[in-house]
Amino acid sequence: MELYHPVKIGNIELNGNLFLAPVAGYSDAAFRSVCIENGASFTYTEMVSAEALVRNNIKTEVLMSRAYNEKAYSVQIFGGEPEVMEQAAHIVLDKTHCECIDINCGCPVPKIVKTGAGSALTRDPERLFAVASGVVKAAGGPASKGGVPVTVKIRSGWEQKQITWKEAAQAALDAGVAAITIHPRTRAQGYEGFSDWNIMKQLVEFVDGRVPVFGSGDLFKPEDAKRMLGETGADGVMFARGAMGNPFIFRDAVSLLKTGSYEPVPADVRIKTGFAELERLVAETSEQHACLEMRKRFHAYSKGIKNGGVLRNAIVHASTVQDYHDIFDDILKNGGVV
């Protein structure tokens, strides 16, 4: 099979296998929309608190909104209490009509882990099973029997002496999940060191085609996606940090996998994409929030542009949409040249 190929998650048929991972503080609807425009096959919301959903936190609902061009997307939820997660899944499906629910069993952040959520679930297969079973039940049963697909994202384990991915994966399969994603770092590693792609390969062999297996971890350029797919046998890959401020990684990876090469994205295209994201984020939230949020994103969009350092010094002070136009309009008129 070609490295770039269609994938099925339950009843969801996707044309490709390059996904945007759930990235806290980044994968809002505006960013997901530009990733789709640049070739992302499937997208995930940033993680949503099950507790906040059950308590009817209005701000949480914004995190789940569908991007205008998302034909299918997944809402990721986190929590450590099976009953709360089941309730939250009902709310997600009622308020969003998303095509998939993903359970976060991998986040290493202490405030998440101490509640029994995130990577605490990877080291506690019995609780993971109870949580996943509750969500699958809320979703109408396993996808193989007509339910909304439920997926999980796990880590390799808690620490090097406590590698539990196999037990976590079996618990997820027993609960009826439709796909498993692995970030093969331990909770103790956080995002440091290197992810162990050999564990990913072992997971693919362990699952043995029962459900798709997706890989995440150390995907910073298109060549990384090609290597991960080739070396591990994963059915698809999820770009996380590698996509931050760089939705073009999908376009480049698709080109690399299909043709063997790709061309750098012109500076003016990068900036125009930044403005498209800014406008959508303003519409979703407010000008103040969007302009502050887009400072870090325009930093990334301006990389590779001549005199980019000068631009980035100006970006950190941008507070209105007009500020961004003042910074970039002359560059756009000159085809991306300062």
C-alpha positions in Angstrom: 0.0 0.0 0.0 1.1 3.6 -0.7 2.2 5.5 2.3 -0.5 8.2 1.6 -3.8 6.4 1.5 -7.5 6.5 2.7 -8.4 5.5 6.2 -11.6 4.5 7.9 -12.4 5.2 11.6 -15.6 3.3 12.2 -18.0 4.7 9.6 -15.8 7.8 8.9 -14.2 7.5 5.5 -11.2 9.8 5.1 -9.4 10.5 1.8 -5.9 10.6 3.5 -4.0 9.7 6.6 -2.4 13.0 7.7 -4.1 14.4 10.8 -4.0 17.5 13.0 -3.6 16.4 16.6 -5.4 18.0 19.5 -3.1 20.8 20.6 -4.0 22.7 23.7 -4.2 26.4 23.1 -3.8 26.0 19.3 -6.2 23.7 17.5 -9.2 26.0 17.6 -11.6 26.1 14.6 -9.8 28.9 12.9 -6.5 27.0 12.9 -8.1 23.7 12.0 -9.8 25.4 9.0 -6.4 26.5 7.5 -4.9 23.1 8.1 -7.8 21.5 6.1 -7.2 24.0 3.3 -3.6 22.9 3.2 -4.4 19.2 3.1 -5.1 17.9 6.6 -7.2 14.7 6.2 -8.8 14.9 9.7 -8.7 17.3 12.6 -9.2 17.2 16.4 -10.2 19.9 18.8 -8.0 20.9 21.7 -8.8 18.8 24.7 -12.1 19.7 26.5 -12.7 19.1 30.2 -15.5 16.6 30.9 -16.0 18.2 34.3 -16.4 21.7 32.7 -18.9 20.3 30.2 -21.0 18.6 32.9 -21.0 21.9 34.9 -22.2 23.7 31.8 -19.2 25.9 31.3 -20.1 28.1 28.3 -16.4 28.8 27.5 -15.8 25.1 27.0 -18.4 25.0 24.2 -16.4 27.4 22.1 -13.6 24.9 22.1 -15.9 22.3 20.4 -17.2 24.4 17.5 -16.9 23.0 14.1 -14.8 24.8 11.5 -16.7 25.9 8.4 -14.9 23.5 6.1 -14.8 20.4 8.4 -16.8 17.7 6.8 -15.8 15.5 9.8 -13.9 16.2 13.0 -13.3 14.8 16.4 -13.8 16.4 19.8 -11.2 15.3 22.3 -12.3 15.1 26.0 -10.4 14.4 29.1 -11.4 13.2 32.6 -10.7 10.5 35.1 -14.2 9.6 36.3 -16.2 7.1 34.1 -19.6 8.5 34.9 -18.6 12.1 34.2 -16.9 11.1 30.9 -20.1 9.3 29.9 -22.2 12.4 30.7 -19.7 14.6 28.9 -19.9 12.4 25.8 -23.7 12.8 25.7 -23.2 16.6 25.9 -20.6 16.6 23.1 -22.8 14.7 20.7 -25.8 16.8 21.6 -24.2 20.1 21.2 -21.8 19.5 18.3 -22.9 16.5 16.2 -19.2 15.7 15.8 -18.4 12.5 13.9 -15.9 11.2 16.5 -15.0 11.5 20.2 -11.4 11.1 21.2 -10.3 10.3 24.8 -7.1 11.9 26.1 -5.1 9.2 27.9 -1.8 10.8 27.3 -1.5 14.4 28.6 1.5 14.6 31.0 0.6 17.9 32.6 0.5 17.5 36.4 -2.8 19.3 36.9 -4.5 16.9 34.5 -2.7 13.8 35.8 -3.6 14.5 39.4 -7.3 14.2 38.6 -6.8 10.7 37.2 -7.0 11.9 33.6 -4.5 12.2 30.8 -1.5 9.8 31.0 -2.8 8.6 34.4 -5.2 6.5 32.4 -2.4 4.9 30.4 -0.9 3.5 33.6 -4.3 2.4 34.9 -5.8 0.1 32.3 -8.8 -0.8 34.5 -9.8 2.9 34.8 -9.1 3.4 31.1 -11.4 0.6 30.3 -14.2 2.0 32.5 -13.8 5.5 31.0 -13.7 4.3 27.4 -16.6 1.9 28.0 -18.7 4.8 29.4 -18.0 7.0 26.4 -18.6 4.2 23.9 -21.9 3.5 25.6 -22.9 7.2 25.4 -21.9 7.1 21.7 -24.4 4.4 20.9 -22.1 1.4 21.3 -19.0 0.4 19.4 -18.6 1.9 15.9 -18.6 -1.6 14.5 -22.3 -1.8 15.6 -23.3 1.6 14.4 -22.2 3.9 17.2 -20.3 7.1 16.8 -16.6 6.2 16.7 -14.7 6.7 19.9 -10.9 6.7 19.8 -8.1 7.0 22.4 -4.7 8.6 22.5 -2.2 6.9 24.8 1.4 7.2 25.9 4.0 4.5 26.1 3.7 4.4 29.9 4.2 6.3 33.1 8.0 6.1 33.2 10.7 3.9 31.8 10.2 1.3 34.5 6.4 1.3 34.0 5.7 0.8 30.3 2.0 0.0 30.0 1.0 0.8 26.4 0.1 -2.8 25.7 -2.3 -3.1 28.7 -3.7 0.3 27.9 -4.3 -0.7 24.2 -6.0 -3.9 25.2 -8.3 -2.1 27.6 -9.2 0.3 24.9 -9.9 -2.5 22.4 -12.0 -4.4 25.0 -14.1 -1.2 25.5 -14.9 -1.0 21.8 -12.8 1.9 20.5 -12.5 2.5 16.8 -8.8 3.6 16.7 -5.8 4.1 18.9 -3.2 6.8 18.6 0.1 6.5 20.5 2.6 9.2 21.4 5.5 6.9 22.4 7.0 8.9 25.2 6.4 8.2 28.9 4.6 10.6 31.1 7.9 11.3 32.9 9.5 12.4 29.6 6.8 15.0 28.9 7.9 16.4 25.6 11.6 16.0 26.2 14.0 13.5 24.7 12.9 11.4 21.8 9.7 9.3 21.1 10.3 5.6 20.7 8.9 4.7 17.3 9.8 1.1 17.9 7.0 1.0 20.5 4.6 2.4 17.8 5.7 -0.5 15.5 5.0 -3.0 18.3 1.6 -1.5 18.9 0.7 -1.8 15.2 1.8 -5.5 15.4 -0.2 -6.0 18.6 -3.4 -4.5 17.3 -3.0 -6.5 14.1 -5.5 -4.7 12.0 -8.4 -4.8 14.5 -8.6 -1.0 14.5 -6.4 1.6 12.8 -3.3 2.8 14.7 -2.1 6.4 14.4 1.3 7.8 15.4 2.3 11.0 17.0 5.6 12.3 18.3 8.6 14.1 16.7 6.9 15.0 13.5 8.4 18.3 12.6 8.8 18.1 8.8 7.3 16.1 5.9 10.2 13.7 5.9 9.4 12.7 9.5 5.8 11.6 8.4 7.2 9.6 5.5 9.7 7.9 7.8 7.2 7.2 10.6 4.7 5.6 8.2 7.4 3.6 6.5 9.2 2.4 9.7 6.2 1.7 11.9 3.4 0.5 9.7 1.1 3.0 11.3 -2.2 3.7 9.4 -1.8 7.5 9.8 0.2 10.2 11.5 -0.8 13.2 13.7 1.1 16.4 13.4 1.1 18.3 16.7 4.0 20.8 17.5 5.2 20.4 13.9 1.9 22.0 12.6 1.9 24.9 15.1 2.1 28.0 12.9 2.8 25.8 10.0 -0.4 24.4 8.4 1.6 24.0 5.2 3.3 20.9 6.7 0.2 19.0 5.5 0.5 20.3 1.9 4.2 19.5 1.9 3.7 16.0 3.3 1.0 15.1 0.9 3.3 16.3 -2.0 6.3 14.3 -0.6 4.3 11.1 -0.1 2.6 11.3 -3.5 5.4 12.7 -5.7 8.6 12.4 -3.8 9.2 16.2 -3.4 7.7 19.5 -2.3 8.2 23.2 -2.9 8.6 25.8 -0.1 5.5 27.9 0.5 6.0 31.5 -0.8 6.2 34.2 1.9 3.1 36.0 0.6 1.0 32.8 0.8 2.2 32.3 4.4 1.1 35.8 5.4 -2.3 35.5 3.6 -3.0 32.3 5.4 -2.2 34.1 8.7 -4.7 36.8 7.9 -7.3 34.2 7.0 -6.8 32.5 10.3 -6.9 35.9 12.1 -10.2 36.9 10.5 -11.8 33.6 11.4 -10.6 33.8 15.0 -12.0 37.3 15.3 -15.4 36.0 14.1 -15.2 33.1 16.6 -14.1 35.0 19.7 -13.3 38.8 19.7 -10.8 41.1 18.0 -8.9 41.5 21.3 -8.5 37.8 22.0 -7.7 36.9 18.3 -5.0 39.6 18.0 -3.3 38.5 21.1 -3.5 34.9 20.2 -2.2 35.5 16.7 1.0 37.1 17.9 2.7 33.7 18.4 1.1 32.4 15.2 2.3 35.3 13.0 5.7 34.8 14.5 5.7 31.4 12.9 4.1 32.6 9.6 6.9 35.2 9.3 9.7 32.7 9.5 11.8 32.6 6.4 10.8 36.1 5.4 13.7 38.6 4.8 14.1 40.8 7.9 11.8 38.6 9.8 13.3 39.7 13.1 12.1 43.2 12.6 8.7 41.9 11.8 8.5 39.8 14.9 9.5 42.7 17.0 6.5 44.6 15.7 4.2 41.6 16.0 4.6 41.4 19.8 2.9 44.8 20.0 0.0 44.1 17.6 -3.4 44.5 19.3 -5.8 45.1 16.5 -6.4 43.7 13.0 -5.3 47.1 11.6 -1.9 46.7 13.5 -1.3 43.5 11.5 -2.2 45.2 8.3 0.2 48.0 9.1 2.9 45.4 9.6 2.3 43.2 6.6 0.4 45.0 3.8 3.5 46.5 2.2 5.1 43.1 2.2 2.1 41.6 0.5 2.1 44.3 -2.2 5.8 43.3 -2.9 5.0 39.7 -3.2 6.3 38.8 0.2 9.6 40.7 0.0 10.5 43.3 2.6 
